[in-house]
Amino acid sequence: MRIAISAVQVPFIRGGAEILADGLVAALQRAGHEVEKITLPFRFAPVSEVQRSMEIWSRENFESLNGYALDLVICLQFPSFYLQHPHKVAWILHQHRAVYELWNTAFTSGFSEQPEAQALRLEIHQRDRESLKTFKQVYTIAQTVSDRLTYFNQIPSTPLYHPPKLADQFYTASALPYIFFPSRLESLKRQDLLIEAMQWVKSPVVALIAGEGGQKSHLQAMVENLNLKDKVQLIGRLNDQEMLGFYACCLGVFFAPYQEDYGYVTLEAMLAAKPILTCTDSGGPLEFVIDGETGYILAPEPAAIAEAIDNLYFQQQKARKMGESGRERYQQLHISWDNVIQRLLIC
């Protein structure tokens, strides 16, 4: 089959969406298909730029591209849902979060009070409903995303889990006294929760926070202002082999973003046989973490997080068992690209 994958590009930002798209392209090519990823740049602000992007995608007709006919289009991201083609399948990473689950929260402070933002919200909700009804199948990357589609748009969908990058290369080693948190340094990822928690940690455990992003200066200032330079280190971007090593040797993994769509970090921790600390409002990770069995599901409060970190240190045999249970759970879920491809191509 000749297949196009539609997505958007946010310049200078690379994260889970880009990793997913690249993984999907590679998986389809391995299966013998001709594949092209087609993107357009996306700007989050001002409102007029979001609307302009919506209009551009709605005018895109993929029935013929430079003389090439497409058998199928797989749409991953807003607003590429709006393109025209008779055989479209959606595999939704998330919708435009600012007008859905993040609306009127601290993460979109002031946005919801703007009249133009309120109008945009109504427009996107309506257009998403109308466009997604035209799809042959609607899939999402997680039950969390499917639940949002049902709640906000009354659109039924099916979650399809996929493996993280390097899934077959993770390994485990003896635990060293550090909690690992790799992620983009942005407010939604809530590295600040872990930093605050380290004030209350009684054990000799330290926190290693990997990644780059817009909150780096703020987080570094937090560490210094709280006098935690001996307890928290921002270790920057890691290459693949370094990342695998830090996972293998950690005591546990902290991953407690706000309403995460999926969360590769959760799956990576499971593959490395490490217990996971997440929070009750973290979204996607809650689909995988079993409280007390593969990690801890905690209130998003520093004191509760600190207590869980100490529990991992002072009960390391239990921590190891939780990590092993996490790896077994991953295997039981049969997460694979083959399964994803098989489902996406049924249309």
TAURJO-V894368 format. One record per pair of residues at least 4 apart in sequence whose ideal C-beta (glycine too) atoms are under 8 Angstrom apart, sorted by the first residue. I is the first residue (numbers start at 1). GAP is how many residues later the second one is. D is the distance in Angstrom with one decimal. If there is no record, write none. Layout:
I_GAP_D / I_GAP_D
//
This chain:
1_32_4.9 / 1_33_7.2 / 1_70_4.2 / 1_71_5.9 / 1_344_7.2 / 2_31_7.4 / 2_32_4.7 / 2_66_6.5 / 2_67_7.0 / 2_68_5.4 / 2_69_5.2 / 2_70_7.9 / 3_25_6.0 / 3_30_5.4 / 3_31_7.0 / 3_32_5.1 / 3_33_7.6 / 3_67_6.9 / 3_68_6.5 / 3_69_4.9 / 3_70_7.3 / 3_71_6.5 / 4_31_7.7 / 4_32_5.4 / 4_33_7.7 / 4_34_5.4 / 4_58_5.9 / 4_61_7.4 / 4_66_5.2 / 4_68_7.6 / 4_69_4.9 / 4_70_7.3 / 5_16_6.2 / 5_19_6.0 / 5_20_6.3 / 5_23_8.0 / 5_30_6.7 / 5_31_7.2 / 5_32_4.6 / 5_33_6.9 / 5_68_7.7 / 5_69_5.0 / 5_71_6.5 / 6_32_5.5 / 6_33_7.6 / 6_51_7.9 / 6_56_7.7 / 6_67_6.1 / 6_68_7.2 / 6_69_4.8 / 6_70_6.5 / 6_71_7.5 / 6_74_3.7 / 6_77_6.0 / 7_10_6.9 / 7_14_5.1 / 7_30_6.3 / 7_31_7.5 / 7_32_5.0 / 7_69_4.7 / 7_70_5.1 / 7_73_6.3 / 8_31_5.9 / 8_32_6.0 / 8_33_7.2 / 8_34_3.9 / 8_45_7.5 / 8_69_5.0 / 8_70_7.6 / 8_71_7.6 / 8_72_6.3 / 9_30_4.4 / 9_31_6.9 / 9_32_5.2 / 9_33_6.6 / 10_31_7.5 / 10_32_5.5 / 10_34_7.6 / 11_30_6.0 / 13_171_7.8 / 14_4_4.8 / 14_5_7.9 / 15_4_7.2 / 15_169_5.4 / 16_4_6.0 / 16_77_7.6 / 16_245_7.8 / 16_246_6.9 / 16_248_5.7 / 17_4_6.5 / 17_59_7.2 / 17_60_6.5 / 17_76_5.4 / 18_4_6.3 / 19_4_6.2 / 19_145_7.6 / 19_146_5.3 / 19_245_7.1 / 20_4_6.3 / 20_56_7.2 / 20_73_6.6 / 20_121_7.2 / 20_142_6.8 / 21_4_6.5 / 21_16_5.7 / 21_55_6.2 / 22_4_6.4 / 22_15_7.9 / 23_4_6.2 / 23_139_6.7 / 23_140_7.7 / 23_142_6.6 / 23_314_6.7 / 24_4_6.3 / 24_50_7.2 / 24_52_7.8 / 24_67_7.7 / 24_138_7.8 / 24_313_7.8 / 24_316_7.4 / 25_4_6.3 / 25_10_5.2 / 25_12_5.5 / 26_4_6.3 / 27_4_6.6 / 27_310_3.8 / 27_311_7.7 / 27_313_6.8 / 27_314_5.5 / 28_5_4.5 / 28_7_4.5 / 28_313_6.3 / 29_4_6.5 / 29_6_5.6 / 30_307_7.9 / 31_310_5.5 / 38_24_7.9 / 40_13_7.0 / 40_16_6.4 / 40_17_7.0 / 40_40_7.7 / 42_11_5.6 / 43_6_4.1 / 43_7_7.2 / 43_10_7.1 / 44_5_7.8 / 44_6_7.1 / 44_54_7.2 / 45_4_6.5 / 45_5_7.6 / 46_4_7.8 / 46_70_8.0 / 47_4_6.4 / 47_67_7.4 / 47_69_4.5 / 47_70_6.0 / 47_73_5.1 / 48_4_6.2 / 48_68_7.9 / 49_4_6.5 / 50_4_6.6 / 50_29_8.0 / 50_46_7.2 / 50_70_6.3 / 51_4_6.5 / 51_69_6.8 / 51_72_7.6 / 52_4_6.4 / 53_4_6.5 / 53_26_5.6 / 54_4_6.2 / 54_25_4.4 / 54_28_6.4 / 54_69_7.9 / 54_70_7.6 / 54_73_7.0 / 55_4_6.5 / 56_4_6.9 / 57_22_4.6 / 57_23_5.4 / 57_24_7.6 / 57_25_4.5 / 57_26_5.5 / 58_21_7.5 / 58_24_4.0 / 58_25_7.4 / 58_26_7.9 / 58_69_8.0 / 60_22_7.8 / 60_23_4.3 / 60_24_6.6 / 61_22_7.3 / 61_23_4.3 / 61_24_7.3 / 62_8_5.6 / 62_11_5.3 / 62_21_5.6 / 62_22_6.6 / 62_23_4.2 / 63_6_7.1 / 63_7_7.2 / 63_21_7.0 / 63_22_5.9 / 63_23_7.0 / 64_4_6.9 / 64_5_5.8 / 64_6_7.9 / 65_5_6.7 / 70_15_6.5 / 70_17_7.7 / 71_16_6.7 / 72_15_5.1 / 72_16_7.8 / 72_17_6.5 / 72_273_7.1 / 72_275_6.6 / 73_10_6.9 / 73_12_4.6 / 73_14_6.8 / 73_15_4.9 / 73_16_7.3 / 74_14_7.9 / 74_15_5.3 / 74_16_7.7 / 74_17_5.8 / 74_270_6.0 / 75_5_5.0 / 75_6_5.2 / 75_8_6.9 / 75_13_6.0 / 75_14_7.3 / 75_15_5.0 / 75_16_7.4 / 75_17_7.8 / 75_60_7.7 / 76_4_6.8 / 76_14_8.0 / 76_15_5.9 / 76_16_7.1 / 76_17_5.6 / 77_4_8.0 / 77_15_7.7 / 77_16_5.6 / 77_17_7.8 / 78_16_7.8 / 78_17_5.3 / 78_18_4.7 / 78_46_7.5 / 78_50_7.3 / 79_17_7.5 / 79_48_8.0 / 81_9_6.4 / 81_11_7.9 / 81_47_6.7 / 81_50_4.8 / 81_51_6.3 / 81_54_8.0 / 82_45_6.7 / 82_49_5.2 / 83_5_7.5 / 87_49_6.2 / 87_260_6.0 / 88_46_7.0 / 88_47_5.0 / 88_48_6.4 / 89_46_6.3 / 89_47_5.6 / 89_48_4.9 / 89_49_7.9 / 89_50_7.1 / 89_255_5.6 / 89_258_5.5 / 90_42_6.3 / 90_45_4.9 / 90_47_7.2 / 90_48_4.6 / 90_49_6.4 / 90_67_7.7 / 91_48_4.6 / 91_49_7.1 / 91_50_6.9 / 91_69_6.5 / 91_249_7.8 / 91_253_6.1 / 92_46_7.1 / 92_47_7.1 / 92_48_4.6 / 92_49_7.0 / 92_53_5.8 / 92_57_7.2 / 92_65_7.1 / 93_47_8.0 / 93_48_5.6 / 93_52_7.3 / 93_168_6.1 / 93_169_7.7 / 94_51_5.8 / 94_54_7.8 / 94_167_4.5 / 95_4_7.9 / 95_5_5.2 / 95_29_7.6 / 95_33_6.2 / 95_53_6.9 / 95_54_7.6 / 95_57_7.7 / 96_4_6.7 / 96_28_5.5 / 97_4_6.1 / 97_5_4.7 / 98_4_5.4 / 98_5_6.7 / 98_10_5.1 / 98_13_6.2 / 98_19_7.9 / 99_4_5.6 / 99_18_7.5 / 99_21_6.3 / 99_22_4.0 / 99_25_5.2 / 99_26_7.1 / 100_48_6.1 / 100_52_5.6 / 101_4_7.9 / 101_47_5.9 / 101_158_5.3 / 102_5_5.0 / 102_6_5.0 / 102_157_7.3 / 103_5_6.4 / 103_8_7.9 / 103_9_5.6 / 103_18_6.5 / 104_4_7.2 / 104_8_4.3 / 105_4_8.0 / 105_153_7.9 / 107_80_6.1 / 107_81_5.8 / 107_151_6.6 / 108_4_6.3 / 110_4_7.3 / 111_6_5.1 / 112_5_6.1 / 112_6_7.1 / 112_9_7.9 / 113_4_7.6 / 114_4_6.9 / 115_4_6.5 / 116_4_6.3 / 117_4_6.4 / 118_4_6.9 / 119_4_6.3 / 120_4_6.1 / 121_4_6.4 / 122_4_6.4 / 123_4_6.1 / 124_4_5.9 / 125_4_6.5 / 125_27_6.5 / 125_28_6.7 / 126_4_6.4 / 127_4_5.9 / 128_4_5.9 / 128_25_5.6 / 128_27_7.8 / 129_4_6.7 / 129_24_4.8 / 129_25_7.1 / 129_26_6.7 / 130_4_7.6 / 131_4_7.8 / 132_6_5.7 / 132_17_7.6 / 132_21_6.8 / 132_23_5.0 / 133_22_7.2 / 136_211_4.1 / 137_21_7.6 / 137_206_7.9 / 137_207_7.7 / 137_209_7.0 / 137_210_5.8 / 138_11_7.3 / 138_17_6.1 / 138_18_7.1 / 138_19_4.3 / 138_20_7.4 / 139_18_6.1 / 139_19_5.2 / 139_20_7.1 / 139_21_4.9 / 139_204_6.6 / 139_205_6.8 / 140_5_3.8 / 140_6_4.6 / 140_9_6.6 / 140_17_5.0 / 140_18_7.3 / 140_19_5.2 / 140_20_7.3 / 141_4_5.9 / 141_18_6.9 / 141_19_6.7 / 141_20_7.4 / 141_21_6.9 / 141_120_6.3 / 141_121_4.8 / 142_4_7.2 / 142_17_5.3 / 142_19_7.1 / 142_119_6.0 / 142_120_4.6 / 142_141_7.9 / 142_142_4.8 / 142_145_6.1 / 143_4_6.1 / 143_16_4.7 / 143_144_5.4 / 144_4_6.9 / 144_115_7.5 / 144_116_7.5 / 144_117_6.3 / 144_118_7.5 / 144_139_4.6 / 144_140_4.8 / 144_142_7.7 / 144_143_6.7 / 145_4_6.7 / 145_12_7.6 / 145_14_7.0 / 145_116_5.5 / 145_117_7.6 / 145_139_8.0 / 146_4_6.5 / 146_11_4.6 / 146_12_7.0 / 146_13_5.1 / 147_4_6.1 / 148_4_5.8 / 149_4_5.3 / 149_6_4.6 / 149_7_7.7 / 149_8_5.1 / 150_4_6.6 / 150_5_6.9 / 150_6_6.8 / 150_7_7.6 / 158_185_7.5 / 160_179_7.3 / 160_180_5.2 / 160_183_5.7 / 160_184_7.4 / 161_101_8.0 / 161_172_6.4 / 161_174_4.7 / 161_179_7.9 / 162_173_6.6 / 162_174_7.9 / 162_175_6.2 / 162_178_5.0 / 163_4_3.8 / 163_104_7.1 / 163_172_5.2 / 163_173_6.3 / 163_174_6.5 / 164_100_4.2 / 164_103_5.0 / 164_104_5.3 / 164_107_7.4 / 165_75_7.9 / 165_99_7.4 / 166_4_6.7 / 166_74_6.0 / 166_77_7.9 / 166_78_6.7 / 167_100_7.7 / 167_104_6.2 / 167_168_7.9 / 169_71_7.8 / 169_75_6.0 / 170_74_6.2 / 170_77_6.4 / 170_78_7.5 / 170_98_6.5 / 170_101_3.7 / 170_102_4.7 / 171_73_6.9 / 171_77_5.3 / 171_101_6.9 / 172_76_5.4 / 172_100_5.4 / 172_101_4.0 / 172_102_7.0 / 172_151_6.9 / 172_155_7.8 / 173_75_4.3 / 173_76_5.0 / 174_75_7.1 / 175_74_6.8 / 175_75_6.7 / 175_76_4.6 / 175_77_8.0 / 175_99_7.9 / 175_141_6.4 / 175_144_7.0 / 175_145_7.3 / 176_73_4.9 / 176_74_6.9 / 176_75_6.8 / 177_26_7.2 / 177_27_5.4 / 177_28_4.8 / 177_29_6.8 / 177_74_5.9 / 177_136_6.3 / 178_27_6.3 / 178_28_4.9 / 178_29_6.9 / 178_30_5.1 / 178_71_7.9 / 178_72_5.6 / 178_73_6.2 / 179_15_7.1 / 179_26_6.0 / 179_27_7.5 / 179_28_4.9 / 179_29_7.2 / 179_71_6.6 / 179_72_6.1 / 179_73_5.6 / 179_74_7.2 / 179_75_5.1 / 179_98_7.4 / 179_130_5.8 / 179_133_7.7 / 180_28_5.5 / 180_30_7.3 / 180_66_5.4 / 180_67_6.4 / 180_70_3.9 / 180_72_7.6 / 180_73_5.2 / 180_74_7.3 / 180_94_7.8 / 181_10_6.4 / 181_13_5.7 / 181_26_6.6 / 181_27_7.2 / 181_28_4.9 / 181_29_7.1 / 181_72_7.0 / 181_73_4.5 / 181_74_6.7 / 181_84_7.8 / 182_27_7.8 / 182_28_4.0 / 182_29_5.8 / 182_56_6.9 / 182_61_6.3 / 182_64_7.2 / 182_65_7.9 / 182_83_6.2 / 182_86_7.9 / 183_6_4.5 / 183_8_7.2 / 183_27_7.6 / 183_28_5.2 / 183_72_7.0 / 183_74_7.2 / 183_82_6.1 / 184_5_6.1 / 184_27_5.4 / 184_28_7.2 / 184_29_4.4 / 185_4_7.0 / 185_6_6.2 / 185_24_7.6 / 185_26_5.2 / 185_27_6.1 / 185_28_3.2 / 185_29_6.8 / 185_30_4.5 / 185_31_4.9 / 185_34_6.1 / 185_49_7.7 / 186_27_4.9 / 186_28_5.9 / 186_29_5.6 / 187_5_7.9 / 187_28_5.9 / 188_69_5.5 / 188_70_5.3 / 188_71_7.8 / 188_72_7.9 / 189_24_7.8 / 189_26_8.0 / 189_68_4.7 / 190_4_7.7 / 190_66_5.7 / 190_67_5.7 / 190_68_6.0 / 190_89_8.0 / 190_110_7.4 / 191_4_6.2 / 191_18_5.4 / 191_24_6.9 / 191_28_5.4 / 192_4_6.1 / 192_23_7.9 / 192_26_7.9 / 192_27_6.7 / 192_30_6.2 / 193_4_6.3 / 193_63_5.8 / 193_86_7.5 / 193_107_6.1 / 193_109_6.5 / 193_112_6.3 / 194_4_6.7 / 194_13_5.4 / 194_15_6.9 / 194_38_7.7 / 194_60_5.1 / 194_62_7.6 / 194_111_6.7 / 195_12_7.1 / 195_14_7.8 / 195_24_6.5 / 195_27_5.1 / 195_28_6.1 / 195_31_6.9 / 195_33_6.6 / 195_37_5.5 / 196_26_7.7 / 196_30_7.4 / 196_106_4.0 / 197_4_6.7 / 197_105_4.1 / 197_106_7.4 / 197_108_3.8 / 197_109_4.4 / 197_112_6.8 / 198_8_7.8 / 198_9_5.3 / 198_28_7.9 / 198_30_5.5 / 198_33_4.6 / 198_34_5.3 / 198_108_7.1 / 199_27_5.9 / 199_29_6.8 / 199_103_6.8 / 199_107_7.4 / 200_102_6.1 / 200_103_5.5 / 200_106_3.6 / 200_107_7.7 / 201_4_5.8 / 201_30_6.9 / 201_105_4.8 / 201_108_5.3 / 201_109_6.1 / 202_104_7.8 / 202_108_5.4 / 203_106_7.0 / 203_107_4.8 / 203_110_3.8 / 203_111_6.4 / 204_109_7.5 / 205_46_6.3 / 205_104_5.5 / 205_105_7.4 / 205_107_7.5 / 205_108_5.2 / 206_24_7.5 / 206_25_5.5 / 206_26_6.9 / 206_27_6.8 / 207_24_6.6 / 207_25_4.7 / 207_26_7.3 / 207_47_7.3 / 208_25_5.5 / 208_27_5.4 / 208_38_6.7 / 208_42_7.6 / 209_10_7.2 / 209_23_6.8 / 209_24_7.0 / 209_25_5.1 / 209_26_6.8 / 210_25_5.2 / 210_26_6.9 / 210_27_7.2 / 210_28_5.1 / 210_33_7.2 / 210_36_6.7 / 211_25_7.5 / 211_26_6.6 / 212_4_6.4 / 212_24_6.5 / 212_25_5.1 / 215_4_5.4 / 216_4_6.2 / 216_18_6.8 / 217_4_6.3 / 218_4_6.6 / 219_4_6.7 / 219_15_6.3 / 220_4_6.6 / 220_14_5.9 / 221_4_5.9 / 222_4_6.0 / 222_6_7.9 / 223_5_4.9 / 223_6_6.0 / 223_9_4.9 / 223_11_7.1 / 224_4_7.9 / 224_5_6.6 / 228_4_4.6 / 229_4_8.0 / 238_4_4.0 / 238_5_4.5 / 238_8_6.6 / 239_4_7.0 / 240_4_6.5 / 241_4_6.5 / 242_4_6.3 / 243_4_6.5 / 244_4_6.2 / 244_28_7.8 / 245_4_6.3 / 246_4_6.3 / 247_6_7.1 / 247_21_6.0 / 247_22_6.8 / 247_24_7.9 / 247_25_4.0 / 247_27_6.5 / 248_24_5.6 / 250_22_7.9 / 250_24_5.8 / 251_23_7.7 / 251_61_5.3 / 251_62_6.4 / 251_65_7.4 / 251_68_6.5 / 252_17_7.8 / 252_22_5.6 / 252_23_4.5 / 252_24_6.9 / 252_25_6.1 / 252_43_7.2 / 252_57_7.4 / 252_60_4.7 / 252_67_6.3 / 252_71_7.7 / 253_12_6.5 / 253_15_7.7 / 253_16_3.8 / 253_19_7.8 / 253_21_5.2 / 253_22_7.3 / 253_23_5.2 / 253_24_7.1 / 253_42_8.0 / 254_22_7.8 / 254_23_4.7 / 254_24_7.9 / 254_51_7.4 / 254_55_7.9 / 255_5_7.9 / 255_8_6.2 / 255_10_4.2 / 255_11_5.7 / 255_14_7.0 / 255_21_6.1 / 255_22_7.3 / 255_23_5.6 / 255_27_7.4 / 255_30_5.9 / 256_21_6.7 / 256_22_4.9 / 256_23_4.0 / 256_26_5.1 / 256_29_7.6 / 256_42_7.4 / 256_44_6.5 / 256_49_7.6 / 257_6_6.9 / 257_25_5.8 / 257_26_7.3 / 257_28_7.8 / 258_23_6.2 / 258_24_7.0 / 258_25_7.5 / 259_22_6.5 / 259_23_7.2 / 259_24_4.1 / 260_22_5.7 / 260_23_4.4 / 260_24_4.4 / 260_25_6.1 / 261_22_6.7 / 261_23_5.5 / 262_22_4.5 / 263_4_7.3 / 263_19_7.6 / 263_20_7.6 / 263_21_4.4 / 263_22_4.8 / 263_25_8.0 / 264_4_5.8 / 265_4_6.3 / 265_20_7.8 / 266_4_6.7 / 266_10_5.9 / 266_12_7.1 / 266_18_7.1 / 266_19_4.3 / 266_22_5.1 / 266_23_6.6 / 267_4_6.3 / 267_21_6.8 / 267_63_6.4 / 267_68_7.3 / 268_4_6.3 / 269_5_4.7 / 269_6_7.6 / 269_7_4.7 / 269_26_7.8 / 269_54_7.9 / 269_57_6.7 / 270_4_7.8 / 270_6_7.3 / 270_18_6.6 / 270_24_7.0 / 270_56_4.0 / 270_57_5.7 / 270_59_6.4 / 270_60_4.2 / 271_56_6.5 / 271_59_6.0 / 272_51_7.5 / 272_55_7.8 / 273_47_7.9 / 273_50_4.1 / 273_51_5.4 / 273_53_6.5 / 273_54_4.3 / 274_49_4.6 / 274_52_7.1 / 275_19_6.6 / 275_20_4.4 / 275_21_7.4 / 275_37_6.2 / 275_44_5.2 / 275_47_3.9 / 275_48_5.1 / 275_51_6.7 / 276_9_6.9 / 276_12_7.8 / 276_13_5.1 / 276_18_6.5 / 276_19_3.6 / 276_20_7.8 / 276_50_6.6 / 277_18_5.9 / 277_19_5.3 / 277_21_6.4 / 277_28_6.5 / 277_31_5.3 / 277_32_7.1 / 277_35_7.9 / 278_4_4.7 / 278_7_4.3 / 278_8_6.8 / 278_11_5.3 / 278_17_6.7 / 278_18_7.6 / 278_19_5.8 / 278_20_7.2 / 279_18_7.0 / 279_19_5.4 / 279_20_6.8 / 279_21_4.3 / 279_26_8.0 / 280_6_7.6 / 280_17_6.0 / 280_18_7.0 / 280_19_6.0 / 280_20_6.8 / 281_19_5.9 / 282_4_6.1 / 282_18_8.0 / 284_4_7.8 / 285_4_5.5 / 286_11_6.5 / 288_6_7.4 / 288_38_7.9 / 288_41_6.9 / 288_42_7.7 / 288_45_7.9 / 289_5_5.5 / 289_6_4.7 / 289_7_7.8 / 289_8_5.8 / 289_37_7.8 / 290_4_4.8 / 290_5_7.6 / 290_35_7.6 / 290_39_7.1 / 291_4_7.4 / 291_5_6.1 / 291_6_4.2 / 292_4_6.9 / 292_30_7.9 / 293_29_6.4 / 293_32_5.3 / 294_28_5.5 / 294_29_7.8 / 294_31_5.0 / 294_32_3.9 / 294_35_5.8 / 295_27_5.9 / 295_31_6.7 / 296_12_4.5 / 296_15_7.5 / 298_6_4.6 / 298_7_5.7 / 298_10_5.7 / 299_5_4.8 / 301_4_6.9 / 302_4_6.1 / 303_4_6.5 / 304_4_6.6 / 305_4_6.5 / 306_4_6.5 / 307_4_6.4 / 308_4_6.8 / 309_4_6.8 / 310_4_5.9 / 311_4_5.5 / 311_7_7.8 / 311_8_7.9 / 312_4_7.1 / 312_7_4.5 / 313_6_8.0 / 315_4_6.2 / 316_4_6.4 / 317_4_6.7 / 318_4_6.4 / 319_4_6.6 / 320_4_6.4 / 321_4_6.3 / 322_4_6.5 / 323_4_6.8 / 324_4_6.5 / 325_4_6.3 / 326_4_6.6 / 327_4_6.7 / 328_4_6.3 / 329_4_6.7 / 330_5_6.7 / 334_5_6.6 / 335_4_7.5 / 336_4_7.2 / 337_4_6.1 / 338_4_6.3 / 339_4_6.6 / 340_4_6.1 / 341_4_6.1 / 342_4_7.1
//
